[in-house]
Amino acid sequence: MFVSDCLAVNEKNHLTIGGVDATEIARQYGTPLYVMDEGQIRKNCRAFTSSMRRNYGENGLVLFASKAFCCKEMCRICADEGMGMDVVSGGEMYTAKSVGFPMDKICFHGNNKSPRELEMAVEFGVGRIVVDNLEELDRLETIAAQHGRTACILLRIKPGVEAHTHEFIRTGQIDSKFGFALQTGEADAAVRHAIALEHICLKGFHCHIGSQIFDMEPFDEAARIVLEFASRMRSETGYVMQELNLGGGFGIRYTESDNPPRLDQYMDSVGACLHECCKTLGFPVPFIYIEPGRAIVADAGITLYTVGTVKTIPSVRTYVGIDGGMFDNPRYILYQAAYEAVCANRAGDPRDAVVTIAGKCCESGDLIQEHTHIQPVQPDDLIAVLCTGAYNYSMASNYNRNCRPPVVFVRDGETRVVIRGETYDDLLRADI
């Protein structure tokens, strides 16, 4: 009935998440409100970790792409599930360290890491730094030398593979701000430069082709291309790749029309391709990393809103005004991200009304969904937007001086706040 397994309808005709009545959660914590089912998060973690073990035994590691949803509690869950983490900023790195996350299981990404962030990575003992460009490589060499350490790195490679997804979230093609291109010889030059540096240890390569990808073929093709490049580098320089990070981008079901593979099928497909390719090339099977983020947390989350107004423009559309908006979910205004929504207090009724869900910000484009199907709603009803666990809290802002909502986790029928909601005093905290 719903796009996520953790959602259902109870005997009161109310939406439940993780078995808990969404209307009761909203009554206790207010709206707007992010709610996430910890059980679903852990289930998704285990789908990837078990698939990795099935294909690689102990020769692989699943890294949670923390940009999807980063907070202390998420770091604790990843550690508990035996996963590593992918971080893309000093802030994400600092959050992980604050709860004692093992730094050697962290990969640090970014196309323009600051000198201070690189210093933090070296000082904290981050396991792998994914180097994006030659300037960064030289900067990291200097920093590592100053600290008397060797920085273990992966080089980010652009395999030139087209991912069938929105242009804003494609990253593997040659026209991308990320990484070294194969077609131009950049990647060759980077390998030769890296292996000549005294305080750099080149462990292998990283590639990432985009996000919200349903087809398995682009993942397989990217893996083949990078392995062929590694084989050529072995022949030309003597360098043997030990590790390969295949990135993430695994698609999830946002709407009923989406039909992604099961989470474990991505790794099964790529795993078979990797083993076959290594055998063909006579190349040792490398240690494998993957970086699911959205696929871990998106379907575990919903956002709850209270309806304030219903405004019908005859023969045009009906606007349903909610108490949130682009400040807690900017993904629709950024790239028309698709979501499904339900009236949480009449969740089992037919969704036969077509409405545009509008936020409260002073922007005409502040919309959550346009022309979407939902139960007929009226002021004070509760709307749940589904599958908002990824890139919603992470991308939230204080636009119009709105406060970012709290995040509540559900586990074993109980709820708890894992990120408190901001207050107006929080908005003034950094003002002078």
Stockholm file with secondary structure:
# STOCKHOLM 1.0

chainA/1-432         MFVSDCLAVNEKNHLTIGGVDATEIARQYGTPLYVMDEGQIRKNCRAFTSSMRRNYGENGLVLFASKAFCCKEMCRICADEGMGMDVVSGGEMYTAKSVGFPMDKICFHGNNKSPRELEMAVEFGVGRIVVDNLEELDRLETIAAQHGRTACILLRIKPGVEAHTHEFIRTGQIDSKFGFALQTGEADAAVRHAIALEHICLKGFHCHIGSQIFDMEPFDEAARIVLEFASRMRSETGYVMQELNLGGGFGIRYTESDNPPRLDQYMDSVGACLHECCKTLGFPVPFIYIEPGRAIVADAGITLYTVGTVKTIPSVRTYVGIDGGMFDNPRYILYQAAYEAVCANRAGDPRDAVVTIAGKCCESGDLIQEHTHIQPVQPDDLIAVLCTGAYNYSMASNYNRNCRPPVVFVRDGETRVVIRGETYDDLLRADI
#=GR chainA/1-432 SS CCSSTTEEECTTSCEEETTEEHHHHHHHHCSSEEEEEHHHHHHHHHHHHHHHHHHHTTSEEEEEEGGGSCCHHHHHHHHHTTCEEEECSHHHHHHHHHTTCCGGGEEECCSSCCHHHHHHHHHHTCSEEEECSHHHHHHHHHHHHHTTCCEEEEEEEECCCCCSSCGGGBCSSSSSSSSEETTTTHHHHHHHHHHTCTTEEEEEEECCCBSSBCCSHHHHHHHHHHHHHHHHHHHHHCCCCCEEECCCCBCCCSSTTCCCCCHHHHHHHHHHHHHHHHHHHTCCCCEEEECCSHHHHGGGEEEEEEEEEEEEETTTEEEEEESCCTTTCCHHHHHCCCCCEEEGGGTTSCCCEEEEEECSSSCTTCEEEEEEEECCCCTTCEEEEESCSSSSTTTCCCGGGCCCCCEEEEETTEEEEEECCCCHHHHHTTCC
#=GC SS_cons         CCSSTTEEECTTSCEEETTEEHHHHHHHHCSSEEEEEHHHHHHHHHHHHHHHHHHHTTSEEEEEEGGGSCCHHHHHHHHHTTCEEEECSHHHHHHHHHTTCCGGGEEECCSSCCHHHHHHHHHHTCSEEEECSHHHHHHHHHHHHHTTCCEEEEEEEECCCCCSSCGGGBCSSSSSSSSEETTTTHHHHHHHHHHTCTTEEEEEEECCCBSSBCCSHHHHHHHHHHHHHHHHHHHHHCCCCCEEECCCCBCCCSSTTCCCCCHHHHHHHHHHHHHHHHHHHTCCCCEEEECCSHHHHGGGEEEEEEEEEEEEETTTEEEEEESCCTTTCCHHHHHCCCCCEEEGGGTTSCCCEEEEEECSSSCTTCEEEEEEEECCCCTTCEEEEESCSSSSTTTCCCGGGCCCCCEEEEETTEEEEEECCCCHHHHHTTCC
//
